[in-house]
Amino acid sequence: MRGIQSEEYWTGHAKEIHRLAHAGFIYGADAMKRKKKSAFTIAELLLSLALLGVMLAAVAVAVHASIHSHGENQSLASVTQTARWILNRMTHEIRTAAAVDSTETQISIIPPDDGSGVQQIQYEFSDSTLYYRQTINGSVEESILLGSADDVTVSTFHVIREVGLDWQGLPCTKSITVRLGLVIDNQTFWVTASASPRRNQEY
């Protein structure tokens, strides 16, 4: 009896082990399936990388556009400041002049006698350089307003002189118009200014 029971016992025990092992296998298989479902596939990974590349490219384009725009704004600011400095000085001296004469690339100004000894002021464009000269008590002092070594250079300095008659019916300079071409970073900017002498002209 003990032998039979022992055989039945071991038989039942073996069946139980088999059942548990089978259940564990099924459980492990289910877990592996779940792992497979939760993992990224190669296609999904490639798609993610492609989307990331598109996003980075868009950011790079935006940054480049911002840098380019900032550079253009700085160039425009430099040109504006330079043009204002030159033309404001020039137009002020023309307005207060006792006499003004000009060629296409030169302006000669005779200032009023204010006791400073300045007898003549001259602006001249030559060899890509804009010169400023003052004749003081017979001595000429020359300086360069803009030259080829500056960040902002001059490409054009064109002077237009309008001639009229003064109150005595004599020819005089009615107005001076200057067209200035300024170059920075291989870009040319054009500025124009006009001024009329307030005093009666000598010629």
Secondary structure, 3 states (H helix, E strand, C coil): CHHHHHHHHHHHHHHHHHHHHHHHHHHHHHHHHHHHHHCCCHHHHHHHHHHHHHHHHHHHHHHHHHHHHHHHHHHHHHHHHHHHHHHHHHHHHHHCCCEEEECCCEEEEECCCCCCCEEEEEEEEECCEEEEEEEECCEEEEEEEECCCCCCEEEEEEEEEEEEECCCCCEEEEEEEEEEEEEECCEEEEEEEEECCCCCCCC
